[in-house]
Amino acid sequence: MAGEIPDLHAQERTGTGKGAARAARRAGMVPGIVFGGDNDPLPINIPFNVLLKRLKQGRFRSTLFNLKVEGHDDVRVICRDVQRDVVKDLPTHLDLMRLKRTTKINLFIPIDFQNEEECPAIAKGGVMTTIRGEVELLVTAGDIPEALIVDMMKLENIGDTITISDIELPKGAELVIKDRDFMICNVSAPSALKSDSDDEDEVDADEVPATEQVDNAPEDAEKE
């Protein structure tokens, strides 16, 4: 189940509009807005370096945060948009949405591949290929799973695969993609082995028996 929800610290921003936003950026902050729930929108500022670090860690827009703003109750939020400078590609504004514990949201949940070193198919010389490292699920905000578990011990032979139907979903979670049984990973033969197999299928002309070459040759002209 969900682990500890990370804190996201912000300051309440006094003033609204472009002027206040520009002043925040000059002070090394990124302006933002918190909306949704039963409360009015709350203008905030987040330190630029803190936000940039979070963004570089990845999965920022699919992570549930505990937003802490002085003078306000803590609230769970998820990012719904990060605006960036068109030239520098640096964050200039962000939108956060308040969530209740019962709110249903779409999140990309990472996949935890377990027992890879003991996988029978890999022990036979196979090579694992990860097709999807995360899967989009519809989950409840108060019950977000840390990961989906894939037991690599199920892959016994080279060529075996794991599809989404092989994974047990956490209670209350639903797949966003429901129309197909998409692949998660597989174990295939090493590329060198594949090349050797392909070479065996090719027969050089020099290896064709002489009798076959004679049979396929054009008939000689009539003897005089």
Backbone hydrogen bonds in HBPLUS format (Angstrom, degrees):
<---DONOR---> <-ACCEPTOR-->    atom                        ^
c    i                          cat <-CA-CA->   ^        H-A-AA   ^      H-
h    n   atom  resd res      DA  || num        DHA   H-A  angle D-A-AA Bond
n    s   type  num  typ     dist DA aas  dist angle  dist       angle   num
A0066-ASN N   A0006-PRO O   2.85 MM  60  6.02 162.4  1.88 151.7 155.2     1
A0008-LEU N   A0066-ASN O   2.97 MM  58  5.89 154.5  2.04 137.9 135.0     2
A0068-LYS N   A0008-LEU O   2.99 MM  60  6.09 163.9  2.01 144.7 147.3     3
A0010-ALA N   A0068-LYS O   3.08 MM  58  6.26 160.0  2.12 162.3 159.2     4
A0011-GLN N   A0045-ASN O   2.87 MM  34  5.13 164.1  1.89 151.9 157.4     5
A0045-ASN N   A0011-GLN O   2.74 MM  34  5.13 142.7  1.87 145.6 155.6     6
A0013-ARG N   A0043-PRO O   2.91 MM  30  5.22 173.8  1.91 120.2 122.3     7
A0021-ALA N   A0017-GLY O   3.17 MM   4  6.41 154.7  2.24 146.6 154.2     8
A0022-ARG N   A0018-LYS O   2.87 MM   4  6.06 158.6  1.91 150.7 155.9     9
A0023-ALA N   A0019-GLY O   3.03 MM   4  6.23 155.7  2.09 145.5 152.3    10
A0024-ALA N   A0020-ALA O   3.02 MM   4  6.22 149.6  2.11 141.2 149.0    11
A0025-ARG N   A0021-ALA O   3.08 MM   4  6.39 157.1  2.13 148.3 153.7    12
A0026-ARG N   A0022-ARG O   3.00 MM   4  6.27 154.5  2.07 148.2 155.2    13
A0027-ALA N   A0023-ALA O   3.15 MM   4  6.36 134.9  2.37 137.3 148.6    14
A0027-ALA N   A0024-ALA O   3.08 MM   3  5.09 130.1  2.34  95.0 108.7    15
A0029-MET N   A0024-ALA O   2.88 MM   5  5.10 152.1  1.96 144.8 144.4    16
A0028-GLY N   A0025-ARG O   3.04 MM   3  5.11 159.7  2.08 108.8 111.2    17
A0048-PHE N   A0028-GLY O   2.97 MM  20  5.67 175.5  1.97 142.8 142.2    18
A0030-VAL N   A0046-ILE O   2.72 MM  16  5.18 155.6  1.78 145.4 153.8    19
A0046-ILE N   A0030-VAL O   2.98 MM  16  5.18 155.2  2.04 134.6 142.0    20
A0094-LEU N   A0031-PRO O   3.22 MM  63  6.79 138.8  2.40 136.0 147.3    21
A0032-GLY N   A0044-ILE O   2.83 MM  12  5.12 145.2  1.95 149.7 145.1    22
A0044-ILE N   A0032-GLY O   2.98 MM  12  5.12 170.2  1.99 129.7 132.0    23
A0033-ILE N   A0094-LEU O   3.07 MM  61  6.67 143.3  2.21 152.0 163.2    24
A0096-LEU N   A0033-ILE O   2.87 MM  63  6.15 171.2  1.87 166.4 167.9    25
A0034-VAL N   A0042-LEU O   2.89 MM   8  4.98 150.7  1.98 132.0 141.7    26
A0042-LEU N   A0034-VAL O   2.84 MM   8  4.98 156.0  1.90 141.0 149.0    27
A0035-PHE N   A0096-LEU O   2.91 MM  61  6.40 159.4  1.96 161.9 165.8    28
A0098-ARG N   A0035-PHE O   2.82 MM  63  6.08 166.1  1.84 168.6 173.5    29
A0051-LEU N   A0047-PRO O   3.06 MM   4  6.36 166.1  2.08 161.6 165.0    30
A0052-LEU N   A0048-PHE O   2.88 MM   4  6.06 165.7  1.90 157.3 161.8    31
A0053-LYS N   A0049-ASN O   3.04 MM   4  6.10 155.6  2.10 140.4 146.5    32
A0054-ARG N   A0050-VAL O   3.10 MM   4  6.35 156.4  2.16 145.5 151.9    33
A0055-LEU N   A0051-LEU O   2.91 MM   4  6.18 157.2  1.96 152.8 159.2    34
A0056-LYS N   A0052-LEU O   3.00 MM   4  6.22 154.7  2.07 147.5 153.7    35
A0057-GLN N   A0053-LYS O   3.14 MM   4  6.37 135.2  2.35 140.3 151.5    36
A0057-GLN N   A0054-ARG O   3.20 MM   3  5.21 132.5  2.44  94.8 107.4    37
A0058-GLY N   A0055-LEU O   3.12 MM   3  5.45 150.5  2.21 104.9 113.7    38
A0062-SER N   A0059-ARG O   3.20 MM   3  5.26 153.4  2.27 101.5 109.5    39
A0063-THR N   A0060-PHE O   3.42 MM   3  5.37 165.8  2.44 107.6 106.9    40
A0065-PHE N   A0077-VAL O   2.89 MM  12  5.33 175.5  1.89 163.5 164.4    41
A0077-VAL N   A0065-PHE O   2.86 MM  12  5.33 158.3  1.90 147.4 154.5    42
A0067-LEU N   A0075-VAL O   2.76 MM   8  5.33 151.0  1.84 164.8 158.8    43
A0075-VAL N   A0067-LEU O   3.24 MM   8  5.33 155.4  2.30 138.4 145.7    44
A0072-HIS N   A0069-VAL O   2.97 MM   3  5.54 148.7  2.07 147.2 146.4    45
A0099-LEU N   A0076-ARG O   2.82 MM  23  5.49 146.9  1.93 156.8 153.5    46
A0078-ILE N   A0097-MET O   3.06 MM  19  5.44 143.8  2.20 138.4 148.9    47
A0097-MET N   A0078-ILE O   2.91 MM  19  5.44 169.3  1.93 150.6 153.4    48
A0080-ARG N   A0095-ASP O   2.90 MM  15  5.56 171.6  1.91 150.6 153.4    49
A0095-ASP N   A0081-ASP O   2.89 MM  14  5.16 159.6  1.93 148.1 150.7    50
A0083-GLN N   A0093-HIS O   2.78 MM  10  5.09 154.8  1.84 146.5 154.1    51
A0092-THR N   A0083-GLN O   2.73 MM   9  5.58 168.6  1.74 149.0 149.0    52
A0085-ASP N   A0090-LEU O   2.77 MM   5  5.30 154.6  1.83 146.1 152.2    53
A0089-ASP N   A0085-ASP O   2.78 MM   4  4.78 138.6  1.95 131.1 139.0    54
A0103-THR N   A0100-LYS O   3.08 MM   3  5.18 163.0  2.11 107.3 112.7    55
A0142-GLY N   A0101-ARG O   2.84 MM  41  4.11 140.9  1.99 137.5 126.0    56
A0141-ALA N   A0103-THR O   2.77 MM  38  5.43 159.1  1.81 159.8 167.2    57
A0105-ILE N   A0139-VAL O   2.86 MM  34  5.57 161.5  1.90 161.5 166.9    58
A0139-VAL N   A0105-ILE O   2.87 MM  34  5.57 162.5  1.90 165.4 161.1    59
A0107-LEU N   A0137-LEU O   2.91 MM  30  5.54 160.8  1.95 159.8 165.0    60
A0137-LEU N   A0107-LEU O   2.80 MM  30  5.54 166.4  1.82 162.8 161.5    61
A0109-ILE N   A0135-VAL O   2.82 MM  26  5.35 166.2  1.84 147.7 142.8    62
A0135-VAL N   A0109-ILE O   2.91 MM  26  5.35 157.1  1.96 143.8 146.9    63
A0148-LEU N   A0110-PRO O   2.90 MM  38  6.36 152.3  1.97 149.2 158.4    64
A0111-ILE N   A0133-GLY O   2.98 MM  22  5.51 149.2  2.08 143.8 137.3    65
A0112-ASP N   A0148-LEU O   2.73 MM  36  5.89 168.5  1.74 162.6 166.3    66
A0150-VAL N   A0112-ASP O   2.98 MM  38  6.08 165.8  2.01 154.6 151.3    67
A0114-GLN N   A0150-VAL O   2.83 MM  36  5.99 167.4  1.85 166.5 170.9    68
A0152-MET N   A0114-GLN O   2.88 MM  38  5.90 167.5  1.90 159.1 162.1    69
A0118-GLU N   A0115-ASN O   3.25 MM   3  5.27 131.8  2.50  95.5 107.9    70
A0119-CYS N   A0116-GLU O   3.23 MM   3  5.09 161.5  2.27 101.2 106.6    71
A0123-ALA N   A0119-CYS O   2.97 MM   4  6.22 154.0  2.04 152.3 160.6    72
A0124-LYS N   A0120-PRO O   3.10 MM   4  6.36 130.4  2.36 140.4 152.3    73
A0121-ALA N   A0155-LEU O   3.01 MM  34  5.63 150.5  2.10 150.1 141.5    74
A0126-GLY N   A0121-ALA O   3.12 MM   5  5.63 148.8  2.22 146.4 144.3    75
A0125-GLY N   A0122-ILE O   2.93 MM   3  5.20 158.9  1.97 113.3 116.8    76
A0127-VAL N   A0188-SER O   2.72 MM  61  5.30 161.7  1.76 155.0 161.6    77
A0188-SER N   A0127-VAL O   2.94 MM  61  5.30 157.7  1.99 147.3 142.2    78
A0129-THR N   A0186-ASN O   2.85 MM  57  5.45 159.1  1.89 159.8 162.9    79
A0186-ASN N   A0129-THR O   3.05 MM  57  5.45 149.8  2.15 145.0 154.4    80
A0131-ILE N   A0184-ILE O   2.81 MM  53  5.11 148.2  1.91 135.1 141.9    81
A0132-ARG N   A0184-ILE O   3.12 MM  52  5.04 157.4  2.18 137.7 135.6    82
A0176-VAL N   A0136-GLU O   3.35 MM  40  5.93 155.1  2.42 146.9 140.1    83
A0138-LEU N   A0174-GLU O   2.71 MM  36  5.02 163.5  1.74 149.7 155.7    84
A0174-GLU N   A0138-LEU O   3.01 MM  36  5.02 151.5  2.09 135.6 144.5    85
A0143-ASP N   A0140-THR O   2.88 MM   3  5.28 164.7  1.90 120.4 124.4    86
A0154-LYS N   A0151-ASP O   3.18 MM   3  6.12 172.2  2.18 124.1 126.6    87
A0155-LEU N   A0152-MET O   3.12 MM   3  5.64 161.3  2.16 113.1 118.5    88
A0160-ASP N   A0157-ASN O   3.03 MM   3  5.68 156.6  2.09 141.0 141.4    89
A0159-GLY N   A0187-VAL O   2.56 MM  28  5.41 154.5  1.62 158.0 165.2    90
A0187-VAL N   A0160-ASP O   3.09 MM  27  5.84 153.2  2.17 168.4 171.9    91
A0162-ILE N   A0185-CYS O   2.90 MM  23  5.38 161.5  1.94 155.6 153.6    92
A0184-ILE N   A0162-ILE O   2.73 MM  22  5.51 171.7  1.74 155.7 155.1    93
A0185-CYS N   A0162-ILE O   3.32 MM  23  5.38 157.5  2.38 137.8 142.4    94
A0166-ASP N   A0163-THR O   2.91 MM   3  5.49 156.9  1.97 117.0 124.5    95
A0164-ILE N   A0182-PHE O   2.92 MM  18  5.85 151.3  2.00 163.6 172.2    96
A0167-ILE N   A0164-ILE O   3.15 MM   3  5.44 164.5  2.17 110.3 115.0    97
A0173-ALA N   A0170-PRO O   3.08 MM   3  5.57 164.6  2.11 133.4 136.0    98
A0193-LEU N   A0190-PRO O   3.09 MM   3  5.33 121.1  2.45 102.1 116.0    99
A0194-LYS N   A0190-PRO O   3.08 MM   4  6.44 152.4  2.16 149.9 158.2   100
A0195-SER N   A0191-SER O   2.96 MM   4  6.23 154.2  2.03 148.5 154.8   101
A0196-ASP N   A0192-ALA O   3.06 MM   4  6.35 157.0  2.12 145.7 151.2   102
A0197-SER N   A0193-LEU O   3.08 MM   4  6.30 153.8  2.15 144.5 151.3   103
A0198-ASP N   A0194-LYS O   2.97 MM   4  6.27 153.4  2.04 148.4 155.6   104
A0199-ASP N   A0195-SER O   2.93 MM   4  6.20 153.6  2.00 149.2 156.4   105
A0200-GLU N   A0196-ASP O   3.13 MM   4  6.38 146.3  2.24 142.6 150.6   106
A0201-ASP N   A0198-ASP O   3.12 MM   3  5.31 135.4  2.33  99.1 111.1   107
A0202-GLU N   A0199-ASP O   3.17 MM   3  5.33 147.3  2.28 101.6 111.0   108
A0207-GLU N   A0204-ASP O   3.02 MM   3  5.38 147.4  2.13 107.0 116.4   109
A0208-VAL N   A0205-ALA O   3.18 MM   3  5.44 162.0  2.21 108.2 113.8   110
A0212-GLU N   A0209-PRO O   3.02 MM   3  5.42 124.2  2.34 105.0 118.4   111
A0213-GLN N   A0209-PRO O   3.17 MM   4  6.60 150.7  2.26 147.2 155.9   112
A0214-VAL N   A0210-ALA O   2.93 MM   4  6.24 153.8  2.00 152.1 159.1   113
A0215-ASP N   A0211-THR O   2.90 MM   4  6.11 159.2  1.95 146.1 152.0   114
A0216-ASN N   A0212-GLU O   3.01 MM   4  6.16 144.6  2.14 140.9 149.7   115
A0217-ALA N   A0214-VAL O   3.06 MM   3  5.07 150.6  2.15  99.8 109.0   116
